[in-house]
Amino acid sequence: MARLTIERATKSFGALRAVDDVSLDVKDGEFVAILGASGCGKTTLLRLIAGFERIDGGRILIGDNAVSTTQAHVPPERRRIGIVFQAYALWPHMTVAENVAYGLSVAGVRDPERARRVAAALTLVELDGYGERRPALLSGGQRQRVALARCLVTEPSLVLLDEPLANLDVHLRASMEDEFARFHERTGTTMIYITHDQAEAMALADRIAVMDEGRLLQFAAPSQLYREPANETVARFVGDGIVLPVAVRSVDGSGGCIADVYGHVVTMRCAPAQRAAGTALACLRSRDLAIVEPAAAGVSARVDRAIYQGGFFRLEAHVEGAPDKLLHLAAPEPSALEPGAAIKVDIADGWIIPGTGGN
Amino acid sequence: MTHTEGLRERVEDYSLLWSLVLVVGVLSVLPLARLLEEAIAPGGQFSSTVLVRVLSSAATWTATRHSLVTALGGTLLAVVVGGVVALLVSLTDIRGRNAFVFCFVLPMMIAPQVVALAWLQVFGPSSPLLKLIGLAPALGSRNPLYSPEGIILVLGIQYAPLVFLTLRAGLRTMPRELIEAALAGGAAPMTVLRTIVLPLMTPPLVAGIALCFVSCLGNFGIPAVLGIPGNYPVLPTLIYQRLAGLGPAVLSEVAVLSMLIGFIAVIGILLQDLMLRRRDFRISTTSSTARAFELRGWRLPVEIGLWTLSALVLFVPLVALILTSLVSSVGVPINSATATLSNYDFLLFGHDAARRALVNSFSLSATAAVAIVMIAVPLAYFLVWRRSRLLRMVNLVTEMPYALPGVVLAIAAILLFLKPLPLIGLSIYNTVWIILFCYLARFLVLGLRPIISAYYQVDRALEEAAQVAGARLMRRLWTIIFPLVAPAATAGALLIFLTAFNELTVSALLWSSGSETLGVVFFSFQQGGDSTYAAALGTLTVIVTTILMLSTLLLAGRLPLGVLPWRD
């Protein structure tokens, strides 16, 4: 068990800054997800933590041990970490038990201690009796569990999981998610979970680090990420947020404010430091939007598309007179709203994105 | 700070890397550097006397002209035969492709000197085959193969598979849509061939031509068997005759001659390199071979044609060779009364040198195969997964001893080892070790290539998983990587074994009493007129070669595509 401290880590490949000035402080026993689209630098960050890549700037500490600095580099084989690889990387020429036992053999653990610990690890992932099989004969979920057992049998201080569910089908994903959660609970190991799937990250992680173009955009608990995105990119990326320009009329200094959205006055949440501003950006959630009578107060919009999603329609619309200001909301079935129809939208809640005006 | 952590791993990494660089340097660079030195400064002093003498000798230029004539003629024949066969096999829907490819490529794996002898048995006045059908030329008449045309014919047949393989590798990567698009556009098959296929195939074709030219140029077995009795010297046989006749005294002279042949070869290699700038050994996963042309009514005639060709270039000479090996002396007609196994009996139980050669060739080939795999597995690890400028250089120089004619390496090795080794004072000249050295240098690349392509197919995460489990480099190589590339390593080892087992060029110049190889004994039988013994020995090597080639097919399913040349 150990903390993981990343201080201003930077890694470039030629002109591309794959990881750009990223700092993270992961607490002992914490489950942290690193979330981002492909190419955002999350895999490079994982490879820096693991020691497969050398760092160009900054440093990485596991516990109190500086494993990557610009001067010194502890090789992966000395970092005492575990990795679950995306395609599992089980050795095809070894049985399940041999795969799991490998790290113990390397560390000089001999039978019967080794056999006992291998059996215990297989029990932990509910694969008793599978020891003599070859990985090729297992299902995707079973391979996943072998990979988990292999990485945990040596009791690493830190476990890195590289998109471990990406190769599984949808049904298996849900049950494996449960498994990871229970697993983390039982072992208490510090876990870093790389994923591009926000639902996975939300379901599993204590905190989520959102990355884009090599930079860390926000590092926060899932609900805070959803309710209080730190910038426009996170607002749009997480939970399919709607971003609209607003004017902040007044603030109460404790996280509440009155905002004007295209003439519609709404009570919103904001950072305590937020001040009144003529222009700022607000993050809205589609569940806080509702269609109201044309005569009622609200934002005038025009429907672009209505997509049937089973039981309801996803309405995509733009603000009247501003075709690039898009919003979307759910309309119950049946709905007579065709593209081009004029609607009035009421807004129940919103979050003023910090740094977009008035601070 | 923990600067010392990881120090041990770094030291291990670097010492392995630099040992490998050193090994490659000693095997691939040192001999050729020594040869270059000898040509410029014979005996250690700058002098152009030897250079001028050799280059102004008429014999030099006669042999050079002969070399060029036979190499170009052989290449032309090989390109026509190999090219047509490659197009038919790759682009049409003929049946029995695998069996045909095996039979067509087999002659390339048989020792050239054995092939040459087999062809002599087909055409000669004492031909058991022609006698069988009553068509043998009159006794005493000269065998028509003792001529430049004969050399060209056998060279062309020997190396047609080389052109076939290069062109076929190129055709494999060509998407069949390119052909189908042209056919859909209304072009006739021959037009498609002329306007689409051949232009696209120019790089592999030129590469095949260059490779074939260099191989014909460096071939020793065929011009030795056919050209020495026919008094038609080429550069490799001239070098052999000078050295065999006059000994190390003429070393400076033959060094210049081998530089000359090396120079001609380099021109060929450079041409190939120019065309293959963008080649790499990676195997494309989309292996949907373009078999776009349906032959319909022509299929059977084409199949008959191909198998007739195979019968002519493989079965006819082999049958002639086997028949010769079964008669007691040359000229005796074969029938149930004259057929005898006495030649085999003599070779295996009555002739010391033959038995010794069998042991020598077996152990030399096996040692070379195992040692090269031991070098190539870690070397390929660095070449594929730790690229650097140094390693690109290393990759390049490993090709040199194989790309250059064998006599060049042999002369270089003599120069290098004529004096006892420094420091330990031992001499490996005139021992079996100098032959082993040359085998290691020359065949390293044969083992390296299949192993490199296997690395490209291994997911590196498998190694990284072992690394995070705490395993250091040597342990990862041995427990994870070696098992994963083992099928390709085995194929490479067999390829080395087969090539070394049938080798003559190097050992003809380096053998000494006690260190004979099968090639040397075969050659001395043949030179001494004991054709029946030579035929029996040749038959034995063909049998061993064929069995080993067939046994590799068991591995075939676990190998990257294109590792085994004889498997379609």
Contacts between the chains, C-beta under 8 A, distances in Angstrom:
chain1	res1	chain2	res2	distance
A	50	B	464	7.6
A	50	B	468	6.3
A	52	B	464	6.2
A	52	B	467	7.8
A	65	B	2	6.5
A	66	B	1	6.3
A	66	B	2	6.7
A	69	B	1	7.3
A	71	B	1	7.3
A	71	B	3	7.1
A	72	B	1	6.0
A	72	B	2	6.3
A	72	B	3	5.0
A	72	B	5	7.3
A	72	B	6	7.3
A	73	B	6	6.0
A	74	B	2	6.7
A	74	B	5	4.8
A	74	B	6	4.9
A	75	B	6	4.7
A	75	B	9	4.5
A	75	B	10	7.7
A	75	B	467	7.5
A	76	B	464	7.0
A	76	B	467	4.5
A	76	B	468	5.2
A	77	B	9	6.6
A	77	B	467	5.0
A	77	B	468	7.0
A	77	B	469	7.7
A	77	B	470	5.0
A	77	B	471	6.1
A	77	B	472	5.7
A	78	B	5	5.9
A	78	B	6	5.9
A	78	B	9	7.0
A	78	B	470	7.5
A	79	B	468	7.2
A	80	B	470	7.6
A	81	B	468	5.8
A	82	B	468	6.6
A	83	B	464	7.3
A	83	B	465	6.8
A	83	B	468	4.9
A	85	B	461	4.5
A	85	B	464	7.3
A	85	B	465	6.1
A	86	B	461	7.5
A	87	B	459	6.5
A	87	B	461	6.5
A	89	B	459	6.4
A	89	B	461	3.8
A	89	B	462	5.0
A	89	B	464	7.0
A	89	B	465	4.2
A	90	B	465	7.9
A	91	B	462	6.1
A	91	B	465	7.5
A	91	B	466	7.7
A	91	B	480	6.1
A	91	B	483	7.9
A	91	B	484	7.9
A	92	B	484	7.6
A	93	B	483	4.3
A	93	B	484	6.8
A	102	B	466	6.8
A	102	B	469	5.3
A	102	B	471	7.4
A	102	B	479	7.6
A	103	B	469	3.6
A	103	B	470	5.9
A	106	B	466	8.0
A	106	B	469	5.7
A	106	B	470	4.4
A	106	B	471	4.7
A	106	B	475	6.6
A	107	B	470	5.8
A	150	B	465	7.6
A	150	B	469	7.5
A	151	B	468	7.7
A	154	B	469	6.9
A	154	B	470	7.2
